Amino acid sequence: MRKFIVAGNWKMNTTVPEGVQLAKDVVAKAAECLPANVELVVAPPFTHLFPVAEVLKGSKVHLSAQNCADHVKGAYTGEVAVDMLTSVGCEYTILGHSERRQYYGETDEKLVEKTKLALEAGLKVILCVGENLDEREAGKHFDVVTAQTKNVLYNFSAEDMAKVVIAYEPVWAIGTGKTATAEQAQEIHACIRSVVAEKFGAKVADDMTILYGGSCKPSNAKELFAQKDIDGGLIGGAALKAEDFLGIATSF
């Protein structure tokens, strides 16, 4: 059965006290209005994980990291290992976000290693894929997204796919003034699902949650979530206000 998920990526925003307050606001709002069939996830910065985990205990809100290291432990200054994440209560980690790919040179090969470690540690993975503006304008969007999906997920088993969520990010529609229509989002989501089906079979593909990660907000969430293959959102800016975040979650 496919799960609907709305995940909030706080990115490099909020101080620890601000993040704790935001988490409290999200928990309170979720208790009021979160639909029973929607899973709510927040991904604060690393510095916030422990205090936010304390806020989330006993609530309807799940905790995610924004990234993880590609090593188990050792002399890797500034990195955060998967066991560190599970020890503070993380259930998910986001991997391969477009900003990690663009600014920090993360490759599909590196993401295979990170995904392997995350799954072995018992974390669920939100794997991000998506094309940039040049690739979209060159008509390469299907090729790019297909390659990113295959390069990482085809290294794993059908059983592993039960612990993987894919988030499609139309990088060209984030901060460019251009907008991805619900139809454009749907056709890529359908493409991703077909790529998963090609390797793992129709049932695994049908059960997989695929999120939309391109400037989703309360005003456009309902139209996006009405599409057959869009199962929720990976939310950026709108996740920094509890009212907006829950407004998206109640759009199904």
C-alpha positions as CSV (number, residue, x, y, z in Angstrom):
1,M,0.0,0.0,0.0
2,R,1.5,3.3,-1.1
3,K,2.2,5.8,1.8
4,F,1.5,9.5,1.5
5,I,4.3,11.6,3.0
6,V,5.0,15.3,3.5
7,A,8.6,15.9,4.5
8,G,9.9,19.3,5.6
9,N,13.6,20.0,4.7
10,W,14.6,22.9,6.9
11,K,18.0,23.2,5.1
12,M,20.4,25.6,6.8
13,N,17.7,27.6,8.6
14,T,16.8,28.4,12.2
15,T,18.9,28.5,15.3
16,V,18.4,25.6,17.8
17,P,15.9,27.5,19.9
18,E,14.0,28.6,16.8
19,G,14.0,25.0,15.5
20,V,12.7,23.6,18.8
21,Q,9.8,26.1,18.7
22,L,9.1,25.3,15.1
23,A,9.0,21.6,16.0
24,K,6.6,22.3,18.9
25,D,4.3,24.3,16.5
26,V,4.4,21.5,13.9
27,V,3.5,18.9,16.6
28,A,0.7,21.0,17.9
29,K,-0.8,21.6,14.4
30,A,-0.4,17.9,13.5
31,A,-2.4,16.9,16.5
32,E,-5.2,19.2,15.3
33,C,-5.4,18.4,11.6
34,L,-3.0,15.8,10.2
35,P,-5.0,13.3,8.0
36,A,-4.7,9.7,9.2
37,N,-3.3,8.6,5.9
38,V,-0.4,11.1,5.7
39,E,3.0,10.7,7.4
40,L,4.7,13.9,8.4
41,V,8.5,14.2,8.5
42,V,10.8,17.0,9.5
43,A,14.5,17.3,8.6
44,P,16.2,19.9,10.8
45,P,20.0,20.7,10.7
46,F,22.3,18.3,12.4
47,T,22.7,20.6,15.4
48,H,19.0,20.4,16.1
49,L,18.4,16.7,15.9
50,F,18.5,15.7,19.5
51,P,16.4,18.5,21.0
52,V,13.9,18.2,18.1
53,A,13.7,14.5,18.7
54,E,12.7,15.2,22.3
55,V,9.9,17.4,21.1
56,L,8.6,14.8,18.6
57,K,8.4,11.9,21.2
58,G,4.9,10.6,21.3
59,S,3.7,12.8,18.4
60,K,2.6,12.1,14.9
61,V,5.8,13.6,13.4
62,H,8.8,11.7,12.3
63,L,12.5,12.8,12.3
64,S,14.9,12.9,9.4
65,A,18.4,14.0,8.8
66,Q,19.3,16.1,5.7
67,N,22.3,13.9,4.8
68,C,24.7,11.3,6.2
69,A,28.4,10.3,5.8
70,D,29.6,7.7,3.3
71,H,31.7,6.0,6.1
72,V,30.7,4.2,9.2
73,K,33.2,6.0,11.5
74,G,36.7,7.3,11.7
75,A,38.8,10.4,10.8
76,Y,36.3,12.3,8.7
77,T,36.1,15.7,10.3
78,G,32.7,17.4,10.1
79,E,30.9,14.3,8.9
80,V,27.9,12.6,10.6
81,A,27.6,8.8,10.6
82,V,24.4,6.8,10.2
83,D,24.7,5.3,13.7
84,M,24.9,8.9,15.1
85,L,21.6,9.6,13.4
86,T,19.8,6.5,14.7
87,S,21.1,7.2,18.2
88,V,19.2,10.5,18.4
89,G,16.0,9.0,16.9
90,C,16.2,9.6,13.2
91,E,14.0,7.4,11.1
92,Y,14.9,8.9,7.7
93,T,17.8,10.6,6.0
94,I,17.5,12.7,2.8
95,L,20.2,11.8,0.2
96,G,21.3,13.3,-3.1
97,H,19.5,16.6,-2.7
98,S,20.1,18.9,-5.7
99,E,22.0,21.3,-3.5
100,R,24.3,18.5,-2.3
101,R,24.9,17.5,-5.9
102,Q,25.4,21.0,-7.1
103,Y,27.4,22.6,-4.3
104,Y,29.3,19.6,-2.9
105,G,29.8,17.5,-5.9
106,E,27.9,14.4,-4.7
107,T,27.9,11.7,-7.4
108,D,25.6,8.8,-7.9
109,E,28.5,6.5,-6.9
110,K,28.8,8.3,-3.6
111,L,25.0,8.0,-3.1
112,V,25.2,4.3,-3.5
113,E,27.6,4.1,-0.6
114,K,25.5,6.4,1.6
115,T,22.2,4.6,0.7
116,K,23.8,1.2,1.6
117,L,25.0,2.5,5.0
118,A,21.7,4.2,5.7
119,L,19.6,1.1,4.9
120,E,22.0,-1.2,6.9
121,A,21.6,1.1,9.9
122,G,17.8,0.8,9.7
123,L,17.2,4.3,8.3
124,K,14.7,4.9,5.5
125,V,16.1,6.9,2.6
126,I,14.5,9.9,0.8
127,L,16.5,9.8,-2.5
128,C,16.4,13.0,-4.5
129,V,16.6,13.0,-8.3
130,G,16.0,15.8,-10.8
131,E,17.2,17.8,-13.8
132,N,18.5,21.4,-14.0
133,L,17.4,24.1,-16.4
134,D,19.9,23.3,-19.1
135,E,18.9,19.7,-19.1
136,R,15.2,20.5,-19.2
137,E,15.6,23.0,-22.0
138,A,17.7,20.4,-24.0
139,G,14.9,17.9,-23.6
140,K,17.1,15.6,-21.5
141,H,14.9,15.6,-18.4
142,F,13.7,12.0,-18.8
143,D,17.2,10.7,-19.5
144,V,18.7,12.5,-16.5
145,V,16.1,11.4,-14.0
146,T,16.1,7.8,-15.4
147,A,19.9,7.6,-15.1
148,Q,20.0,9.0,-11.6
149,T,17.3,6.5,-10.4
150,K,19.0,3.5,-12.1
151,N,22.6,4.5,-11.0
152,V,21.6,4.4,-7.4
153,L,18.6,2.1,-6.9
154,Y,19.5,-0.7,-9.3
155,N,22.3,-1.6,-6.9
156,F,19.8,-2.7,-4.3
157,S,17.1,-5.4,-3.8
158,A,13.4,-5.3,-4.1
159,E,13.2,-5.7,-0.3
160,D,15.3,-2.6,0.1
161,M,12.8,-0.6,-2.0
162,A,10.3,-0.8,0.9
163,K,12.6,1.5,2.8
164,V,13.2,4.0,0.0
165,V,11.2,7.1,-1.0
166,I,12.1,9.1,-4.1
167,A,11.8,12.8,-4.3
168,Y,11.7,14.5,-7.7
169,E,13.2,18.0,-7.7
170,P,12.8,20.0,-10.9
171,V,15.9,22.1,-10.2
172,W,15.0,24.4,-13.1
173,A,11.8,25.4,-11.3
174,I,13.4,26.3,-8.0
175,G,14.3,30.0,-7.7
176,T,14.3,30.6,-11.4
177,G,10.9,32.2,-11.8
178,K,9.8,29.2,-13.9
179,T,7.1,26.9,-12.7
180,A,6.6,23.2,-13.1
181,T,3.0,22.4,-13.9
182,A,1.2,19.5,-12.2
183,E,1.2,17.8,-15.6
184,Q,5.0,18.2,-16.0
185,A,5.5,16.9,-12.5
186,Q,3.2,13.9,-13.1
187,E,4.9,12.8,-16.3
188,I,8.3,12.7,-14.5
189,H,6.8,10.8,-11.5
190,A,5.3,8.3,-13.9
191,C,8.7,7.9,-15.6
192,I,10.4,7.3,-12.3
193,R,7.7,4.7,-11.3
194,S,8.3,2.9,-14.7
195,V,12.0,2.8,-14.1
196,V,11.5,1.2,-10.7
197,A,9.0,-1.3,-12.2
198,E,11.5,-2.2,-15.0
199,K,14.0,-3.5,-12.3
200,F,11.8,-4.5,-9.4
201,G,8.4,-5.3,-10.8
202,A,5.0,-3.6,-10.9
203,K,4.1,-4.2,-7.3
204,V,7.2,-2.7,-5.8
205,A,6.8,0.3,-8.2
206,D,3.1,0.7,-7.3
207,D,3.9,0.7,-3.6
208,M,6.8,3.2,-3.8
209,T,6.2,6.7,-2.5
210,I,7.4,9.4,-4.9
211,L,7.4,13.0,-3.6
212,Y,7.4,16.3,-5.5
213,G,10.2,18.6,-4.4
214,G,9.8,21.8,-6.5
215,S,8.3,24.8,-4.6
216,C,5.3,23.0,-3.3
217,K,3.1,25.3,-1.1
218,P,-0.5,25.3,0.2
219,S,-1.7,27.1,-2.9
220,N,-0.5,24.4,-5.4
221,A,-0.3,21.3,-3.2
222,K,-3.9,20.1,-3.9
223,E,-3.4,20.2,-7.7
224,L,-0.1,18.4,-7.4
225,F,-1.3,15.7,-5.0
226,A,-4.3,15.0,-7.2
227,Q,-2.0,13.5,-9.8
228,K,-1.9,9.7,-10.0
229,D,1.8,9.3,-9.3
230,I,2.5,12.2,-6.8
231,D,2.4,10.8,-3.3
232,G,3.3,13.9,-1.3
233,G,6.0,16.5,-1.1
234,L,9.6,17.3,0.0
235,I,9.0,20.8,1.2
236,G,11.6,23.6,1.6
237,G,10.6,27.2,2.4
238,A,7.0,26.3,3.3
239,A,8.2,23.8,6.0
240,L,9.6,26.7,8.0
241,K,6.1,27.8,9.0
242,A,3.9,25.2,10.8
243,E,0.7,26.6,9.4
244,D,2.0,26.4,5.8
245,F,3.5,23.0,6.3
246,L,0.3,21.5,7.7
247,G,-1.7,23.3,5.0
248,I,0.2,21.2,2.5
249,A,-0.3,18.0,4.5
250,T,-4.1,18.6,4.6
251,S,-4.2,19.1,0.8
252,F,-4.7,15.4,-0.1
